Amino acid sequence: MPEDILQIGGLEGPEVDDSEAVTRLRERAATALERGLGFIIEYGDDLALLRAHVALDAVSPADVIEQVAGRQREDGAFEPFGFVFSGAIGAELRAAALAPTLVGTLEAIAILADVRGLVSSTAERAVEHLTRVQRHDGSWGSVDPTAPEKSPEADRLFATGMLAGYAMRTPFVRPEVVEWAGRFLTNLWSPERVEGGHLPAIAAFAHFFANGGAPDISDEALQWCGRELERGFRAHRFEAVQTLRVLFYCDAQALPGATFDVVELLDRLLGEQAADGGFAALDPGGPPGRGAPTIDALIAIRSLCQAL
């Protein structure tokens, strides 16, 4: 995969690049990529297959961007794609009872981010839509920003952190959109929200603060997020694929308070692959629901191999 598509930051590589152990790890990774692609071929839809091929540098990212653009509505929003987020993060998104077009727009932007499509006109129109439907308190919830919000603030934490984090990674977001989202997230921030390893909260806060949101508290918040992410990984509460996905949200920026070793992460990640080639074997969504973590794993394997 070209280096400008996706890289991992904040990771320590092995001291000896050509060691026998690293060579064996690379061989395992090559086999895992082939098996993971086979899983997507069998169970994924056309878009999932395109994303998997981009992760393996077999097709152009422009093909994914074009397919996402074809599903964009006139107002810049998207209907839900389904199975873009998985595990605890996917469950959090479903439980938040967000407007379907917000779920779809978040999924679309996440797909674009993986292929460095956040500078596209599709991303621009999506950000314009998000600007129009941002609520007066800076959050995202219902489609109508003037209607009373039925969901509690805590239920809007994940969507707000993720949408604002992605928007800040585009050249199209207005400063006031970031400022309003920052006020909402700052008011919700406390170490207790991430302490104990609540992965969706870690992901949302880390995504927003690592990409430049609320600089007054970002250092402290990222220290907590980094420590809890590493603690969850080492306690095996978080799978390697989940841990790496949070790092991807931070756009290859190291999380303060956390140190991850490339070899350790890759070894753990390869060990998570199931016999059928997919990942997250216990996902209640069955094979279709396992497409998202499998694509995440393919991206991560290629990125980690780049860092070896």
C-alpha positions as CSV (number, residue, x, y, z in Angstrom):
1,M,0.0,0.0,0.0
2,P,1.4,3.4,-0.9
3,E,2.8,5.3,2.1
4,D,0.5,8.2,1.6
5,I,-2.7,6.1,2.1
6,L,-2.3,5.2,5.7
7,Q,0.5,5.0,8.2
8,I,0.8,4.3,11.9
9,G,2.4,6.8,14.2
10,G,3.5,6.4,17.8
11,L,4.8,2.9,17.3
12,E,8.2,1.5,18.1
13,G,9.7,-0.8,15.5
14,P,12.1,-3.7,16.0
15,E,15.8,-2.9,16.6
16,V,16.9,-5.3,13.8
17,D,14.9,-5.0,10.6
18,D,16.1,-8.1,8.9
19,S,15.9,-10.5,11.9
20,E,14.6,-14.0,11.3
21,A,11.7,-13.3,13.6
22,V,10.6,-10.3,11.6
23,T,11.0,-12.3,8.4
24,R,8.7,-15.0,9.7
25,L,6.2,-12.3,10.8
26,R,6.1,-10.9,7.3
27,E,5.4,-14.3,5.9
28,R,2.6,-14.8,8.3
29,A,1.2,-11.4,7.4
30,A,1.3,-12.2,3.7
31,T,-0.7,-15.4,4.3
32,A,-3.1,-13.5,6.5
33,L,-3.8,-10.9,3.9
34,E,-4.6,-13.5,1.3
35,R,-7.0,-15.3,3.7
36,G,-8.6,-12.1,4.8
37,L,-9.2,-11.1,1.2
38,G,-10.8,-14.5,0.6
39,F,-13.2,-13.9,3.5
40,I,-14.3,-10.5,2.0
41,I,-14.7,-12.1,-1.4
42,E,-17.0,-14.7,0.1
43,Y,-19.1,-12.5,2.4
44,G,-18.6,-8.9,1.5
45,D,-20.6,-6.6,-0.8
46,D,-19.1,-4.8,-3.8
47,L,-18.0,-1.8,-1.7
48,A,-16.3,-4.0,1.0
49,L,-14.5,-5.8,-1.8
50,L,-13.3,-2.6,-3.3
51,R,-12.1,-1.4,0.2
52,A,-10.2,-4.6,0.7
53,H,-8.5,-4.3,-2.7
54,V,-7.5,-0.8,-1.9
55,A,-6.0,-1.9,1.4
56,L,-3.9,-4.4,-0.6
57,D,-3.0,-1.8,-3.2
58,A,-4.8,-3.8,-5.9
59,V,-7.2,-1.0,-7.1
60,S,-7.1,2.8,-6.9
61,P,-8.6,4.6,-3.9
62,A,-10.5,6.7,-6.5
63,D,-12.7,3.6,-7.2
64,V,-13.9,3.6,-3.5
65,I,-14.4,7.4,-3.6
66,E,-16.5,7.1,-6.8
67,Q,-18.7,4.4,-5.3
68,V,-19.3,6.3,-2.1
69,A,-20.1,9.5,-4.1
70,G,-22.7,7.5,-6.1
71,R,-24.6,7.0,-2.8
72,Q,-24.6,10.6,-1.7
73,R,-28.0,12.4,-1.5
74,E,-28.7,15.8,-2.9
75,D,-28.3,17.4,0.5
76,G,-24.8,15.9,1.0
77,A,-26.0,13.2,3.5
78,F,-25.9,9.4,3.2
79,E,-28.3,6.6,4.1
80,P,-26.6,4.0,6.3
81,F,-24.1,1.7,4.7
82,G,-24.1,-0.9,7.5
83,F,-21.2,-2.8,9.0
84,V,-18.7,-0.1,8.7
85,F,-18.2,0.1,12.5
86,S,-18.0,-3.1,14.5
87,G,-17.6,-4.5,18.1
88,A,-18.1,-2.1,21.0
89,I,-17.9,0.9,18.7
90,G,-20.6,-0.4,16.4
91,A,-22.8,-1.3,19.3
92,E,-22.4,2.2,20.7
93,L,-23.4,3.8,17.4
94,R,-26.5,1.6,17.2
95,A,-27.5,2.3,20.8
96,A,-27.3,6.0,20.3
97,A,-30.4,6.1,18.2
98,L,-29.1,8.7,15.9
99,A,-30.8,10.0,12.8
100,P,-30.2,7.4,10.0
101,T,-28.6,10.1,7.8
102,L,-26.1,10.9,10.5
103,V,-25.1,7.3,10.8
104,G,-24.8,7.0,7.1
105,T,-22.8,10.2,6.8
106,L,-20.4,9.1,9.6
107,E,-20.0,5.7,7.8
108,A,-19.3,7.4,4.5
109,I,-16.7,9.8,5.9
110,A,-15.0,6.9,7.7
111,I,-14.7,5.0,4.5
112,L,-13.3,8.1,2.7
113,A,-10.8,8.6,5.5
114,D,-9.4,5.1,5.0
115,V,-8.5,5.9,1.4
116,R,-7.4,9.5,2.0
117,G,-10.6,10.8,0.4
118,L,-11.3,13.6,2.8
119,V,-10.1,16.2,0.3
120,S,-12.7,15.1,-2.3
121,S,-15.8,17.0,-3.3
122,T,-17.9,14.1,-1.8
123,A,-16.3,14.9,1.6
124,E,-16.9,18.6,1.1
125,R,-20.6,18.1,0.5
126,A,-20.8,15.8,3.6
127,V,-19.2,18.4,5.8
128,E,-21.5,21.1,4.5
129,H,-24.5,18.8,5.5
130,L,-23.0,18.3,8.9
131,T,-22.6,22.0,9.3
132,R,-26.3,22.5,8.6
133,V,-27.5,19.9,11.0
134,Q,-25.1,20.6,13.9
135,R,-27.1,21.3,17.1
136,H,-27.0,24.5,19.0
137,D,-25.0,22.8,21.8
138,G,-22.3,21.7,19.3
139,S,-23.4,18.1,19.1
140,W,-25.0,15.9,16.5
141,G,-28.1,13.9,17.1
142,S,-31.4,14.4,15.3
143,V,-31.6,15.7,11.8
144,D,-33.4,18.9,12.8
145,P,-31.0,21.0,14.9
146,T,-33.8,23.2,16.2
147,A,-36.0,20.3,17.4
148,P,-35.7,19.2,21.1
149,E,-33.1,16.5,21.4
150,K,-34.5,13.3,22.9
151,S,-31.2,11.4,23.4
152,P,-29.1,12.3,26.4
153,E,-25.8,14.2,26.0
154,A,-23.8,11.1,26.7
155,D,-25.5,9.2,23.9
156,R,-24.3,11.9,21.5
157,L,-20.7,11.9,22.7
158,F,-19.5,9.2,20.3
159,A,-21.1,10.6,17.1
160,T,-20.0,14.2,18.0
161,G,-16.4,13.2,18.7
162,M,-16.1,11.1,15.6
163,L,-17.9,13.5,13.2
164,A,-16.0,16.5,14.4
165,G,-12.7,14.5,14.3
166,Y,-13.2,13.6,10.7
167,A,-14.4,17.0,9.7
168,M,-11.2,18.5,11.1
169,R,-9.2,16.2,8.9
170,T,-10.8,17.9,5.8
171,P,-10.0,21.3,4.5
172,F,-13.6,22.2,4.4
173,V,-14.7,22.5,8.0
174,R,-15.6,25.9,9.4
175,P,-13.8,27.0,12.6
176,E,-17.0,27.7,14.5
177,V,-18.2,24.1,13.8
178,V,-15.0,22.8,15.6
179,E,-15.4,25.4,18.4
180,W,-19.0,24.4,19.1
181,A,-18.2,20.7,19.0
182,G,-15.3,21.4,21.3
183,R,-17.5,23.1,23.9
184,F,-19.9,20.2,23.9
185,L,-17.1,17.6,24.3
186,T,-15.1,19.6,26.8
187,N,-18.2,19.8,29.0
188,L,-18.6,16.1,28.8
189,W,-14.9,15.3,29.3
190,S,-13.8,13.6,32.5
191,P,-11.2,10.9,33.2
192,E,-14.0,8.7,34.5
193,R,-15.6,8.5,31.0
194,V,-12.5,6.6,29.7
195,E,-11.2,5.1,32.9
196,G,-11.8,1.4,33.0
197,G,-11.6,1.1,29.2
198,H,-14.8,2.3,27.6
199,L,-13.6,2.0,24.0
200,P,-16.2,4.2,22.2
201,A,-15.5,7.1,24.6
202,I,-11.7,6.6,24.2
203,A,-12.2,6.6,20.4
204,A,-14.4,9.7,20.3
205,F,-12.3,11.8,22.6
206,A,-9.0,10.6,21.1
207,H,-10.2,11.3,17.6
208,F,-11.3,14.8,18.4
209,F,-8.4,15.9,20.7
210,A,-5.7,14.3,18.6
211,N,-6.8,16.1,15.5
212,G,-6.6,19.6,17.1
213,G,-9.8,20.0,19.0
214,A,-10.0,21.9,22.3
215,P,-6.3,22.5,22.8
216,D,-6.8,23.7,26.4
217,I,-7.5,20.2,27.6
218,S,-6.3,18.1,24.8
219,D,-3.0,17.1,26.4
220,E,-4.6,15.9,29.6
221,A,-7.4,14.1,27.8
222,L,-5.0,12.4,25.3
223,Q,-2.8,11.2,28.2
224,W,-5.8,9.5,29.8
225,C,-7.0,8.1,26.4
226,G,-3.6,6.8,25.6
227,R,-3.1,5.1,29.0
228,E,-6.5,3.5,28.9
229,L,-6.1,2.3,25.4
230,E,-2.8,0.6,26.1
231,R,-4.1,-0.8,29.4
232,G,-7.1,-2.3,27.7
233,F,-4.9,-3.8,25.0
234,R,-2.5,-5.3,27.5
235,A,-5.3,-6.7,29.6
236,H,-6.8,-8.3,26.4
237,R,-10.0,-6.3,26.9
238,F,-9.3,-4.7,23.5
239,E,-8.4,-6.8,20.5
240,A,-5.4,-5.6,18.4
241,V,-7.7,-4.7,15.5
242,Q,-9.8,-2.4,17.8
243,T,-6.7,-0.8,19.3
244,L,-5.2,-0.1,15.9
245,R,-8.5,1.3,14.6
246,V,-8.4,4.0,17.4
247,L,-4.9,4.9,16.4
248,F,-6.1,5.3,12.8
249,Y,-8.8,7.7,14.0
250,C,-5.9,9.8,15.4
251,D,-4.5,10.1,11.9
252,A,-1.2,8.5,12.6
253,Q,-0.5,10.7,15.6
254,A,1.0,9.1,18.7
255,L,-1.2,9.1,21.8
256,P,0.6,10.5,24.8
257,G,0.8,8.0,27.6
258,A,0.9,5.0,25.4
259,T,3.7,3.0,23.7
260,F,2.9,0.2,21.2
261,D,5.5,-2.1,19.7
262,V,5.0,-2.9,16.0
263,V,6.0,-6.5,16.3
264,E,3.8,-7.1,19.4
265,L,0.8,-5.5,17.7
266,L,1.2,-7.4,14.4
267,D,1.7,-10.7,16.2
268,R,-1.4,-10.2,18.3
269,L,-3.4,-9.1,15.2
270,L,-2.4,-12.1,13.2
271,G,-3.3,-14.3,16.1
272,E,-6.8,-12.9,16.0
273,Q,-7.6,-14.2,12.5
274,A,-10.2,-17.0,12.6
275,A,-10.0,-20.2,10.6
276,D,-12.2,-18.8,7.9
277,G,-9.9,-15.9,7.3
278,G,-12.0,-13.3,8.9
279,F,-11.7,-11.4,12.2
280,A,-13.9,-10.9,15.2
281,A,-15.2,-14.5,15.1
282,L,-17.6,-13.8,18.0
283,D,-19.4,-10.9,16.4
284,P,-23.1,-11.4,16.8
285,G,-23.7,-10.1,13.2
286,G,-22.2,-13.2,11.8
287,P,-20.0,-13.2,8.6
288,P,-21.5,-9.9,7.2
289,G,-20.9,-8.2,10.5
290,R,-17.3,-9.4,10.5
291,G,-16.5,-7.6,7.2
292,A,-15.7,-4.3,9.0
293,P,-13.1,-5.7,11.4
294,T,-11.6,-7.8,8.7
295,I,-11.1,-4.8,6.4
296,D,-9.7,-2.9,9.5
297,A,-7.3,-5.8,10.0
298,L,-6.2,-5.8,6.3
299,I,-5.4,-2.1,6.5
300,A,-3.6,-2.6,9.8
301,I,-1.5,-5.6,8.6
302,R,-0.3,-3.6,5.6
303,S,0.4,-0.5,7.7
304,L,2.3,-2.5,10.4
305,C,4.4,-4.3,7.7
306,Q,5.3,-0.9,6.4
307,A,6.6,0.0,9.8
308,L,8.7,-3.1,10.3
